Amino acid sequence: MNISPVLGFAKLLVKSRKTKLLLIGAQLGYVGYKYLKNRKQKYPKSKSKTIETTN
């Protein structure tokens, strides 16, 4: 089970507004982290080609 649904469920059970905002921030941060991680795996940085010049 992913952590994002767990955070969403915990958000429903909490009454404190500050705690809800904290859980929403944690959930957003986790989703952003997973997005960036998958993006890096999908599109790895290519090595830049250097042009060698001869004099």
C-alpha positions as CSV (number, residue, x, y, z in Angstrom):
1,M,0.0,0.0,0.0
2,N,1.3,3.4,-0.9
3,I,1.8,6.0,1.8
4,S,-0.2,8.7,0.1
5,P,-3.6,7.0,0.7
6,V,-2.6,6.4,4.3
7,L,-1.9,10.1,4.8
8,G,-5.3,10.9,3.2
9,F,-7.1,8.6,5.5
10,A,-5.2,9.9,8.6
11,K,-6.3,13.4,7.4
12,L,-9.9,12.4,7.7
13,L,-9.5,11.1,11.2
14,V,-7.8,14.2,12.6
15,K,-9.8,17.2,14.0
16,S,-7.0,19.7,14.4
17,R,-6.7,22.1,11.5
18,K,-2.9,22.5,11.9
19,T,-2.5,18.7,11.9
20,K,-4.6,18.4,8.8
21,L,-2.5,21.0,7.0
22,L,0.7,19.2,8.1
23,L,-0.7,15.9,6.7
24,I,-1.7,17.6,3.4
25,G,1.8,19.1,3.1
26,A,3.4,15.7,3.8
27,Q,1.1,14.0,1.2
28,L,1.9,16.7,-1.4
29,G,5.6,16.4,-0.7
30,Y,5.5,12.6,-1.1
31,V,3.6,12.7,-4.3
32,G,6.0,15.3,-5.7
33,Y,9.0,13.2,-4.6
34,K,7.5,10.1,-6.4
35,Y,6.8,12.2,-9.5
36,L,10.4,13.5,-9.7
37,K,11.8,10.0,-9.0
38,N,9.8,8.4,-11.8
39,R,10.6,11.3,-14.1
40,K,14.4,10.8,-13.5
41,Q,14.1,7.1,-14.2
42,K,12.1,7.7,-17.4
43,Y,14.2,10.4,-18.8
44,P,17.8,10.0,-17.7
45,K,20.2,12.9,-18.4
46,S,22.2,12.3,-21.5
47,K,25.9,12.9,-21.5
48,S,26.7,16.1,-23.3
49,K,28.9,15.6,-26.3
50,T,32.0,17.8,-26.4
51,I,33.3,18.9,-29.7
52,E,37.0,18.4,-30.0
53,T,38.8,20.8,-32.3
54,T,42.2,20.2,-33.7
55,N,44.6,23.1,-34.5
